[in-house]
Amino acid sequence: MRVINFIRARFRKWLNEEYWMEDYKKMGMKIGKNCDINPGLMVDYSHCWLIELEDRVTLAPQVYLLAHDASTKRTLNHTRLGRVLIKAGAFIGARSIIMPGVTVGENAIVAAGSVVTKSVESNTIVGGNPAKFIMTTEDFFAKNTEKLKFSKLYDSSYTIQGGIDQRKKQQMITELTHTTGYVI
């Protein structure tokens, strides 16, 4: 079955002209150790060598990393380029867009759906369009540590990897209707 899945994936790559992480690396993109890259990542293939992820970076689903901006091409006859550097321990939320010339600092968090047009300081949280400072990561984790004391907590059996069953799914639906909780 593994061989069939491998062949299907390679055929789909060829048919859809998909690029995979190995292609970006061959073109010069740098990816550090222990990065968590979720499905749907869109990398600027035409300038991927300008993109670097340091160690322990998390990219949530459908993040865009752009190293060029062609909006200047028609009028100025030049395309704007910039390096994209995501520093160690940073988290980029789902469907965020990181524009050319942006550095996301160490342990910074970019909220889901953000458009990051300016560099982000280390240990801060930004969000919005354009992304703006929300709070420090220290304040964020202190706030969530306090919430953990009175929130509903779930163990790993409440995840897909933990084999969650229909009863537990329904329990979560009921318990989280008007609040949030935490899973290990």
C-alpha positions as CSV (number, residue, x, y, z in Angstrom):
1,M,0.0,0.0,0.0
2,R,2.9,2.4,0.8
3,V,4.3,1.9,-2.7
4,I,0.9,2.7,-4.3
5,N,0.5,5.8,-2.2
6,F,4.1,6.9,-3.2
7,I,3.3,6.4,-6.9
8,R,0.0,8.2,-6.6
9,A,1.7,11.2,-4.8
10,R,4.4,11.4,-7.5
11,F,1.8,11.2,-10.3
12,R,-0.3,13.9,-8.6
13,K,2.9,16.1,-8.3
14,W,3.7,15.7,-12.0
15,L,0.1,16.1,-13.2
16,N,-0.7,19.2,-11.1
17,E,2.8,20.6,-11.4
18,E,3.0,20.7,-7.6
19,Y,6.1,21.8,-5.7
20,W,7.2,19.9,-2.6
21,M,9.5,21.0,0.2
22,E,12.3,19.0,-1.4
23,D,11.9,21.2,-4.5
24,Y,12.1,24.4,-2.5
25,K,15.2,23.2,-0.6
26,K,16.9,22.3,-3.9
27,M,16.2,25.9,-5.1
28,G,17.9,27.3,-2.0
29,M,15.1,27.7,0.7
30,K,16.6,27.1,4.1
31,I,14.6,25.1,6.7
32,G,15.9,24.5,10.2
33,K,15.5,21.6,12.5
34,N,12.2,20.5,14.2
35,C,9.9,22.7,12.1
36,D,6.2,21.9,12.0
37,I,4.9,22.7,8.6
38,N,1.2,22.0,8.1
39,P,-0.6,21.3,4.8
40,G,-1.2,23.9,2.2
41,L,1.9,26.0,2.6
42,M,2.4,28.4,-0.4
43,V,6.0,29.3,-0.9
44,D,7.2,31.9,-3.5
45,Y,8.9,29.4,-5.8
46,S,10.3,32.1,-8.0
47,H,12.4,33.5,-5.2
48,C,12.4,30.7,-2.6
49,W,16.1,31.1,-1.9
50,L,15.2,34.4,-0.1
51,I,13.1,32.5,2.4
52,E,14.5,31.0,5.6
53,L,12.9,29.1,8.5
54,E,15.1,28.8,11.6
55,D,14.7,25.9,14.1
56,R,11.3,25.0,15.7
57,V,9.2,27.2,13.5
58,T,5.5,26.3,13.2
59,L,3.6,27.1,10.1
60,A,-0.2,26.5,10.4
61,P,-2.2,25.4,7.4
62,Q,-2.3,27.5,4.3
63,V,0.4,30.0,5.2
64,Y,1.9,32.1,2.3
65,L,5.5,33.1,2.3
66,L,6.2,35.7,-0.4
67,A,9.7,37.0,-1.3
68,H,8.6,39.1,-4.2
69,D,5.8,41.6,-4.9
70,A,5.0,42.2,-8.6
71,S,2.6,45.1,-8.0
72,T,5.5,47.5,-9.0
73,K,6.3,45.7,-12.2
74,R,3.9,47.4,-14.6
75,T,4.6,51.0,-13.5
76,L,8.2,50.8,-12.4
77,N,9.3,47.9,-14.7
78,H,10.8,46.3,-11.6
79,T,9.5,43.7,-9.1
80,R,10.1,44.4,-5.4
81,L,12.1,41.7,-3.7
82,G,12.8,41.0,0.0
83,R,14.2,38.3,2.3
84,V,11.7,36.5,4.5
85,L,13.2,35.2,7.8
86,I,11.1,33.3,10.3
87,K,13.3,33.1,13.5
88,A,13.5,30.2,15.9
89,G,10.4,29.2,17.8
90,A,8.0,31.5,15.8
91,F,4.4,30.4,15.2
92,I,2.6,31.6,12.0
93,G,-1.2,31.1,12.2
94,A,-3.4,29.6,9.5
95,R,-3.9,31.6,6.3
96,S,-1.4,34.3,7.3
97,I,0.6,36.0,4.6
98,I,4.2,37.0,5.2
99,M,5.3,39.7,2.7
100,P,8.8,40.4,1.2
101,G,11.3,41.9,3.5
102,V,9.7,40.7,6.8
103,T,11.5,39.1,9.7
104,V,9.4,37.4,12.3
105,G,11.3,37.4,15.6
106,E,12.1,34.6,17.9
107,N,9.1,33.0,19.7
108,A,6.8,35.5,18.0
109,I,3.2,34.6,17.2
110,V,1.3,35.7,14.1
111,A,-2.4,35.4,14.5
112,A,-4.4,33.5,11.9
113,G,-5.4,35.4,8.8
114,S,-2.9,38.2,9.3
115,V,-1.1,40.1,6.6
116,V,2.4,40.8,7.8
117,T,3.9,43.8,6.0
118,K,6.5,44.8,8.6
119,S,8.9,42.9,10.7
120,V,7.7,41.4,14.0
121,E,9.7,41.7,17.2
122,S,10.7,38.7,19.2
123,N,8.3,37.5,21.9
124,T,5.4,39.5,20.6
125,I,2.0,38.7,19.1
126,V,0.7,40.5,16.0
127,G,-2.6,40.1,14.1
128,G,-4.8,41.7,11.6
129,N,-4.5,43.3,8.1
130,P,-2.0,44.8,8.2
131,A,-0.7,43.0,11.3
132,K,-0.3,45.1,14.4
133,F,1.0,44.5,17.9
134,I,-1.5,42.8,20.2
135,M,0.6,41.8,23.3
136,T,3.8,40.2,24.4
137,T,4.0,36.4,24.4
138,E,4.8,36.6,28.2
139,D,1.4,38.3,28.8
140,F,-0.4,35.9,26.4
141,F,1.0,32.8,28.2
142,A,0.3,34.3,31.6
143,K,-3.3,34.9,30.6
144,N,-3.7,31.4,29.3
145,T,-2.1,29.9,32.3
146,E,-4.7,31.6,34.4
147,K,-7.5,30.4,32.1
148,L,-6.2,26.8,32.5
149,K,-7.2,26.9,36.1
150,F,-11.0,27.1,35.4
151,S,-11.3,25.8,31.8
152,K,-12.3,22.4,30.6
153,L,-9.3,20.2,30.0
154,Y,-9.1,17.2,27.6
155,D,-6.4,14.5,27.4
156,S,-5.0,13.1,24.2
157,S,-7.9,10.6,23.8
158,Y,-9.9,13.7,22.7
159,T,-7.8,14.0,19.5
160,I,-7.8,12.2,16.1
161,Q,-4.4,10.8,16.9
162,G,-5.7,9.6,20.2
163,G,-8.7,7.8,18.6
164,I,-11.5,10.1,19.7
165,D,-14.9,8.3,19.5
166,Q,-18.3,9.8,18.8
167,R,-19.2,10.1,22.5
168,K,-16.2,12.2,23.2
169,K,-16.8,14.3,20.2
170,Q,-20.4,15.0,21.3
171,Q,-19.1,15.8,24.9
172,M,-16.7,18.4,23.5
173,I,-19.5,19.9,21.3
174,T,-21.7,20.3,24.4
175,E,-19.0,21.5,26.8
176,L,-17.4,24.0,24.4
177,T,-20.6,25.6,23.0
178,H,-20.1,29.0,24.8
179,T,-16.5,28.8,25.9
180,T,-13.1,27.4,25.0
181,G,-11.0,24.6,26.6
182,Y,-7.6,23.0,26.2
183,V,-6.3,19.7,24.9
184,I,-3.0,18.1,25.7
